[in-house]
Amino acid sequence: MATYNLAFFAGVKLTGVGIGTAIALGSGPIWAGLLQAVFQRQPPTTAWWAGTAVAITGGVLLSVGGGAKAVSAPGVALCLASGLSYAVYTLLNKRMVGHAPGSSITLAAFGVSVLVALPAAAFQTGLPSLDVRDFVAVTYTGIVTAGVGYLLFSFALHHVRPATAVTLALTEPVVAFVLAFLLLGEPASIAGFSGLALVLAGVLGVVRTELRSQRTPN
């Protein structure tokens, strides 16, 4: 998780928010599917890959709507590393949820991540100086966005396969798009709404495939 966050923000800084987010989130399900096939001997089905491809395409349309910087090879590599780290975390989490509560896994994972990420961040930018608004934002992000979000993610891994869980996480840019449109009044393009529809269609396809696989005896 430390590598995921550090690589993601560094990659986004070099490539821009749109392209960086699209590469990091879009590569995550691909990495997860490949890792699941290699290490768990559970290759995703053709229907899963089709649904994932549709969802990734939609995520790209949602993410690049605001434009991008010039393509940066190191930035792309960092975003790919971020997606790989997220996929590895998911597969390890899936293995651990059979032996420990999701709350313990989340606490341990993010506790270690803090020990790794804080020194790295301090080395790059120095010690932070937070005002009240910054402190509130950091606290909300840490507790709600990361803590509660990944706790629910760990619980969900009791019921779905790792590759499917990573694909379902592609709904994140959908939520961001809708909130930005409704709450912040940001303009929405045809590409954005098209991406929204594609993500939802792809995710629904993956969910259908997952439910079908759970009903089918191994």
C-alpha positions as CSV (number, residue, x, y, z in Angstrom):
1,M,0.0,0.0,0.0
2,A,2.9,2.3,0.6
3,T,4.3,1.7,-2.8
4,Y,0.8,2.0,-4.3
5,N,0.3,5.5,-2.9
6,L,3.9,6.8,-3.4
7,A,4.0,5.5,-7.0
8,F,0.6,6.8,-7.8
9,F,1.1,10.4,-6.6
10,A,4.6,10.6,-8.2
11,G,3.2,9.2,-11.4
12,V,0.3,11.6,-11.5
13,K,2.7,14.5,-10.9
14,L,4.6,13.5,-14.0
15,T,1.7,12.5,-16.3
16,G,-1.2,14.6,-15.1
17,V,-4.2,13.5,-13.1
18,G,-6.3,12.2,-16.1
19,I,-3.7,10.0,-17.8
20,G,-2.1,8.9,-14.5
21,T,-5.4,7.9,-12.9
22,A,-6.4,6.0,-16.0
23,I,-3.2,4.1,-16.2
24,A,-3.0,3.2,-12.5
25,L,-6.7,2.2,-12.1
26,G,-7.0,0.7,-15.5
27,S,-3.9,-1.5,-15.2
28,G,-4.9,-2.8,-11.7
29,P,-7.6,-5.3,-13.0
30,I,-5.2,-6.5,-15.7
31,W,-2.4,-7.1,-13.2
32,A,-4.9,-8.8,-10.9
33,G,-6.2,-11.1,-13.6
34,L,-2.7,-12.1,-14.6
35,L,-1.5,-12.6,-11.1
36,Q,-4.6,-14.6,-10.2
37,A,-4.1,-16.8,-13.2
38,V,-0.4,-17.4,-12.5
39,F,-0.3,-17.8,-8.7
40,Q,-3.8,-19.0,-7.9
41,R,-4.4,-21.1,-11.0
42,Q,-7.7,-19.3,-11.5
43,P,-7.6,-17.6,-14.8
44,P,-10.5,-15.1,-15.3
45,T,-13.1,-16.1,-17.9
46,T,-13.4,-14.5,-21.3
47,A,-16.6,-12.8,-20.1
48,W,-14.6,-11.3,-17.2
49,W,-12.0,-9.9,-19.5
50,A,-14.6,-8.5,-21.8
51,G,-16.4,-6.7,-18.9
52,T,-13.1,-5.5,-17.5
53,A,-12.0,-4.1,-20.9
54,V,-15.3,-2.2,-21.2
55,A,-15.0,-0.8,-17.7
56,I,-11.3,0.2,-18.2
57,T,-12.3,2.0,-21.4
58,G,-15.0,3.9,-19.5
59,G,-12.5,4.7,-16.8
60,V,-10.1,6.2,-19.3
61,L,-12.8,8.4,-20.8
62,L,-13.7,9.6,-17.3
63,S,-10.2,10.2,-16.3
64,V,-8.8,12.0,-19.4
65,G,-11.7,14.4,-19.7
66,G,-9.7,17.2,-18.1
67,G,-6.7,16.9,-20.4
68,A,-3.2,15.7,-19.7
69,K,0.4,16.7,-19.7
70,A,2.9,15.4,-22.2
71,V,3.4,11.6,-21.9
72,S,6.2,10.9,-19.5
73,A,7.8,7.4,-19.6
74,P,8.9,7.5,-15.9
75,G,5.4,8.7,-15.0
76,V,3.7,5.9,-16.9
77,A,6.1,3.3,-15.3
78,L,5.2,4.7,-11.9
79,C,1.5,4.5,-12.5
80,L,1.9,0.9,-13.8
81,A,3.8,0.1,-10.7
82,S,1.0,1.6,-8.6
83,G,-1.6,-0.6,-10.4
84,L,0.6,-3.7,-9.8
85,S,1.0,-2.8,-6.1
86,Y,-2.7,-2.5,-5.7
87,A,-3.3,-5.9,-7.4
88,V,-0.6,-7.6,-5.2
89,Y,-2.2,-6.0,-2.1
90,T,-5.6,-7.4,-3.2
91,L,-4.3,-11.0,-3.8
92,L,-2.4,-11.0,-0.4
93,N,-5.5,-9.6,1.3
94,K,-7.6,-12.3,-0.2
95,R,-5.3,-14.9,1.2
96,M,-5.2,-13.3,4.7
97,V,-9.0,-12.8,5.1
98,G,-9.3,-16.6,5.7
99,H,-7.0,-16.4,8.7
100,A,-7.6,-13.0,10.3
101,P,-10.4,-10.4,10.7
102,G,-10.6,-7.7,8.0
103,S,-10.1,-5.0,10.7
104,S,-6.8,-6.6,11.8
105,I,-5.5,-6.9,8.3
106,T,-6.4,-3.3,7.4
107,L,-4.8,-2.0,10.6
108,A,-1.6,-3.9,10.1
109,A,-1.3,-3.1,6.4
110,F,-1.8,0.6,6.8
111,G,0.2,0.7,10.0
112,V,3.2,-0.6,8.1
113,S,2.4,1.6,5.2
114,V,2.6,4.7,7.4
115,L,6.1,3.6,8.7
116,V,7.3,3.4,5.1
117,A,5.5,6.3,3.5
118,L,6.1,9.0,6.1
119,P,9.9,8.9,6.0
120,A,9.7,8.8,2.2
121,A,7.4,11.8,2.1
122,A,9.5,13.7,4.6
123,F,12.6,13.1,2.5
124,Q,10.9,14.5,-0.6
125,T,9.1,17.5,0.8
126,G,10.2,18.0,4.4
127,L,8.1,17.9,7.5
128,P,4.4,19.0,7.0
129,S,2.9,22.2,8.5
130,L,-0.8,21.7,8.7
131,D,-3.4,24.3,9.4
132,V,-6.9,23.4,10.7
133,R,-8.4,22.8,7.2
134,D,-5.5,20.6,6.2
135,F,-5.7,18.6,9.4
136,V,-9.4,18.0,8.9
137,A,-8.9,17.0,5.3
138,V,-6.1,14.6,6.2
139,T,-8.1,13.1,9.1
140,Y,-11.1,12.5,6.9
141,T,-9.0,11.0,4.1
142,G,-7.2,8.7,6.6
143,I,-10.3,7.5,8.5
144,V,-13.1,7.5,6.0
145,T,-11.5,7.3,2.6
146,A,-8.7,4.9,3.4
147,G,-9.6,3.3,6.7
148,V,-13.3,2.6,6.3
149,G,-13.0,2.1,2.5
150,Y,-10.3,-0.5,2.7
151,L,-11.9,-2.2,5.7
152,L,-15.0,-2.7,3.6
153,F,-12.8,-3.9,0.8
154,S,-11.2,-6.6,3.0
155,F,-14.7,-7.8,4.1
156,A,-15.8,-7.9,0.4
157,L,-12.9,-10.2,-0.4
158,H,-14.6,-12.9,1.6
159,H,-17.1,-13.2,-1.2
160,V,-15.4,-12.3,-4.5
161,R,-12.2,-13.1,-6.3
162,P,-9.3,-10.7,-6.2
163,A,-9.4,-9.8,-9.9
164,T,-13.2,-9.1,-9.6
165,A,-12.6,-6.9,-6.6
166,V,-10.1,-4.8,-8.4
167,T,-12.4,-4.4,-11.4
168,L,-15.3,-3.3,-9.1
169,A,-13.0,-0.6,-7.7
170,L,-13.2,1.0,-11.1
171,T,-16.5,2.5,-9.8
172,E,-14.2,5.0,-7.9
173,P,-13.9,7.5,-10.8
174,V,-17.6,7.1,-11.4
175,V,-18.4,8.3,-7.9
176,A,-15.8,11.2,-8.3
177,F,-17.4,12.2,-11.6
178,V,-20.9,12.2,-10.2
179,L,-20.0,14.2,-7.1
180,A,-17.9,16.7,-9.1
181,F,-20.9,17.3,-11.4
182,L,-23.6,17.4,-8.7
183,L,-21.8,19.1,-5.7
184,L,-19.0,21.1,-7.3
185,G,-20.8,22.2,-10.5
186,E,-17.9,21.0,-12.7
187,P,-18.9,20.7,-16.4
188,A,-19.5,17.2,-17.8
189,S,-18.6,16.3,-21.4
190,I,-20.2,13.7,-23.6
191,A,-17.0,11.7,-23.2
192,G,-17.5,11.8,-19.5
193,F,-21.1,10.5,-19.6
194,S,-20.0,7.9,-22.2
195,G,-17.3,6.8,-19.8
196,L,-19.8,6.6,-16.9
197,A,-22.1,4.4,-18.9
198,L,-19.2,2.1,-20.0
199,V,-17.8,1.7,-16.5
200,L,-21.3,0.7,-15.2
201,A,-21.9,-1.7,-18.1
202,G,-18.5,-3.3,-17.6
203,V,-18.8,-3.6,-13.9
204,L,-22.3,-5.1,-14.2
205,G,-20.9,-7.6,-16.7
206,V,-18.1,-8.6,-14.3
207,V,-20.6,-8.9,-11.4
208,R,-22.8,-11.2,-13.5
209,T,-19.7,-13.3,-14.4
210,E,-18.7,-13.5,-10.7
211,L,-22.2,-14.6,-9.6
212,R,-22.4,-17.2,-12.3
213,S,-19.0,-18.6,-11.3
214,Q,-20.1,-18.9,-7.7
215,R,-23.2,-20.8,-8.7
216,T,-21.1,-23.2,-10.8
217,P,-19.4,-26.0,-8.8
218,N,-15.6,-26.1,-9.0
